[in-house]
Amino acid sequence: MDRSDVMRAVKGRDTTPELLVRRLLRPFAPGYRLYRRDLPGAPDLAFLGRKKAIFVHGCFWHGHDCKRGARMPKANNAYWRQKIAKNRARDEKHVAEYQAMGWKVLTVWECETRDETALAERLRTFVESSA
């Protein structure tokens, strides 16, 4: 399998971390919408009435500062640095657009899904907060 086959196999939606976040939200906040294309960045989950959006980011793809996110491929290094920098800039732009619209945004990193109890509490706090 060559690199393009590997990259083609990477899913853009319904990833394992996204499915986990949805499973954790279902008991206390079931009214979310998925991948709303009419919102900036098409958030993974959106609570329209509450004006809250949740993005579930892969650590590598969005340049998180964890061990996995800091790892850079040896092959075609310049391409990947530029690609990840663009992703980070795009993410920041989307957060700013939501703030301008009066929305709150939560970013869940892939590495945070390992501790389900802590993540569930973080999600509950975010969804149920009035501010």
CORSULCOR-V177696 format. One record per residue. N is the residue number from 1. RES is the residue in one small letter. SS is DSSP state (~ for helix, > for strand, _ for the rest). PHI is phi as a letter, one per 40 degrees, with the letter a starting at -180 (none if undefined). D_CENTER is the distance of its C-alpha to the mean C-alpha in Angstrom with 1 decimal. Layout:
BEGIN
n:N res:RES ss:SS phi:PHI d_center:D_CENTER
n:N res:RES ss:SS phi:PHI d_center:D_CENTER
END
This chain:
BEGIN
n:1 res:m ss:_ phi:none d_center:27.7
n:2 res:d ss:_ phi:c d_center:27.0
n:3 res:r ss:~ phi:d d_center:23.9
n:4 res:s ss:~ phi:c d_center:23.3
n:5 res:d ss:~ phi:c d_center:23.5
n:6 res:v ss:~ phi:c d_center:20.9
n:7 res:m ss:~ phi:c d_center:18.4
n:8 res:r ss:~ phi:c d_center:19.3
n:9 res:a ss:_ phi:c d_center:18.5
n:10 res:v ss:_ phi:c d_center:14.8
n:11 res:k ss:_ phi:c d_center:13.0
n:12 res:g ss:_ phi:b d_center:10.6
n:13 res:r ss:_ phi:a d_center:10.2
n:14 res:d ss:_ phi:f d_center:11.4
n:15 res:t ss:_ phi:c d_center:10.3
n:16 res:t ss:~ phi:d d_center:11.8
n:17 res:p ss:~ phi:c d_center:8.9
n:18 res:e ss:~ phi:c d_center:8.0
n:19 res:l ss:~ phi:c d_center:11.7
n:20 res:l ss:~ phi:c d_center:12.2
n:21 res:v ss:~ phi:d d_center:10.1
n:22 res:r ss:~ phi:c d_center:12.2
n:23 res:r ss:~ phi:c d_center:15.2
n:24 res:l ss:~ phi:c d_center:15.0
n:25 res:l ss:~ phi:c d_center:14.7
n:26 res:r ss:~ phi:d d_center:17.5
n:27 res:p ss:_ phi:c d_center:20.4
n:28 res:f ss:_ phi:b d_center:20.0
n:29 res:a ss:_ phi:a d_center:17.7
n:30 res:p ss:_ phi:c d_center:18.2
n:31 res:g ss:_ phi:c d_center:18.3
n:32 res:y ss:_ phi:c d_center:14.8
n:33 res:r ss:> phi:b d_center:14.5
n:34 res:l ss:> phi:b d_center:12.2
n:35 res:y ss:_ phi:f d_center:11.2
n:36 res:r ss:_ phi:c d_center:13.6
n:37 res:r ss:_ phi:c d_center:14.9
n:38 res:d ss:_ phi:c d_center:17.0
n:39 res:l ss:_ phi:b d_center:14.3
n:40 res:p ss:_ phi:d d_center:12.9
n:41 res:g ss:_ phi:g d_center:10.1
n:42 res:a ss:_ phi:f d_center:10.4
n:43 res:p ss:_ phi:d d_center:7.6
n:44 res:d ss:_ phi:c d_center:6.7
n:45 res:l ss:> phi:b d_center:9.1
n:46 res:a ss:> phi:b d_center:11.7
n:47 res:f ss:> phi:b d_center:14.8
n:48 res:l ss:_ phi:c d_center:17.2
n:49 res:g ss:_ phi:c d_center:20.1
n:50 res:r ss:_ phi:c d_center:18.5
n:51 res:k ss:_ phi:f d_center:16.6
n:52 res:k ss:> phi:b d_center:13.3
n:53 res:a ss:> phi:b d_center:9.8
n:54 res:i ss:> phi:b d_center:6.7
n:55 res:f ss:> phi:b d_center:3.1
n:56 res:v ss:> phi:b d_center:2.1
n:57 res:h ss:> phi:b d_center:3.0
n:58 res:g ss:_ phi:c d_center:6.7
n:59 res:c ss:_ phi:d d_center:9.0
n:60 res:f ss:_ phi:c d_center:11.6
n:61 res:w ss:_ phi:c d_center:10.0
n:62 res:h ss:_ phi:b d_center:8.5
n:63 res:g ss:_ phi:g d_center:11.5
n:64 res:h ss:_ phi:c d_center:10.8
n:65 res:d ss:_ phi:c d_center:14.3
n:66 res:c ss:_ phi:c d_center:14.7
n:67 res:k ss:~ phi:d d_center:17.2
n:68 res:r ss:~ phi:c d_center:15.1
n:69 res:g ss:~ phi:c d_center:13.3
n:70 res:a ss:~ phi:c d_center:16.7
n:71 res:r ss:_ phi:c d_center:18.4
n:72 res:m ss:_ phi:b d_center:19.5
n:73 res:p ss:_ phi:c d_center:21.3
n:74 res:k ss:_ phi:c d_center:25.0
n:75 res:a ss:_ phi:c d_center:25.7
n:76 res:n ss:_ phi:f d_center:24.9
n:77 res:n ss:~ phi:d d_center:23.5
n:78 res:a ss:~ phi:c d_center:23.9
n:79 res:y ss:~ phi:d d_center:21.9
n:80 res:w ss:~ phi:c d_center:18.8
n:81 res:r ss:~ phi:c d_center:19.1
n:82 res:q ss:~ phi:c d_center:19.3
n:83 res:k ss:~ phi:d d_center:16.5
n:84 res:i ss:~ phi:c d_center:14.0
n:85 res:a ss:~ phi:c d_center:15.6
n:86 res:k ss:~ phi:c d_center:15.2
n:87 res:n ss:~ phi:c d_center:11.4
n:88 res:r ss:~ phi:c d_center:11.4
n:89 res:a ss:~ phi:c d_center:14.0
n:90 res:r ss:~ phi:c d_center:12.3
n:91 res:d ss:~ phi:c d_center:9.2
n:92 res:e ss:~ phi:c d_center:12.0
n:93 res:k ss:~ phi:c d_center:14.0
n:94 res:h ss:~ phi:c d_center:11.6
n:95 res:v ss:~ phi:c d_center:11.5
n:96 res:a ss:~ phi:c d_center:15.2
n:97 res:e ss:~ phi:c d_center:15.8
n:98 res:y ss:~ phi:c d_center:14.4
n:99 res:q ss:~ phi:c d_center:16.6
n:100 res:a ss:~ phi:c d_center:19.4
n:101 res:m ss:~ phi:c d_center:19.1
n:102 res:g ss:_ phi:g d_center:19.3
n:103 res:w ss:_ phi:c d_center:15.8
n:104 res:k ss:> phi:b d_center:13.8
n:105 res:v ss:> phi:b d_center:10.1
n:106 res:l ss:> phi:b d_center:8.2
n:107 res:t ss:> phi:b d_center:5.3
n:108 res:v ss:> phi:b d_center:5.4
n:109 res:w ss:> phi:c d_center:6.2
n:110 res:e ss:~ phi:d d_center:7.9
n:111 res:c ss:~ phi:c d_center:11.1
n:112 res:e ss:~ phi:c d_center:10.9
n:113 res:t ss:~ phi:c d_center:11.2
n:114 res:r ss:~ phi:c d_center:14.7
n:115 res:d ss:_ phi:b d_center:16.2
n:116 res:e ss:~ phi:c d_center:15.8
n:117 res:t ss:~ phi:c d_center:18.3
n:118 res:a ss:~ phi:c d_center:16.7
n:119 res:l ss:~ phi:c d_center:13.3
n:120 res:a ss:~ phi:c d_center:15.2
n:121 res:e ss:~ phi:c d_center:17.1
n:122 res:r ss:~ phi:c d_center:14.2
n:123 res:l ss:~ phi:c d_center:12.9
n:124 res:r ss:~ phi:c d_center:16.5
n:125 res:t ss:~ phi:c d_center:17.2
n:126 res:f ss:~ phi:c d_center:14.5
n:127 res:v ss:~ phi:c d_center:15.5
n:128 res:e ss:~ phi:c d_center:19.2
n:129 res:s ss:_ phi:c d_center:19.6
n:130 res:s ss:_ phi:c d_center:21.7
n:131 res:a ss:_ phi:c d_center:20.9
END
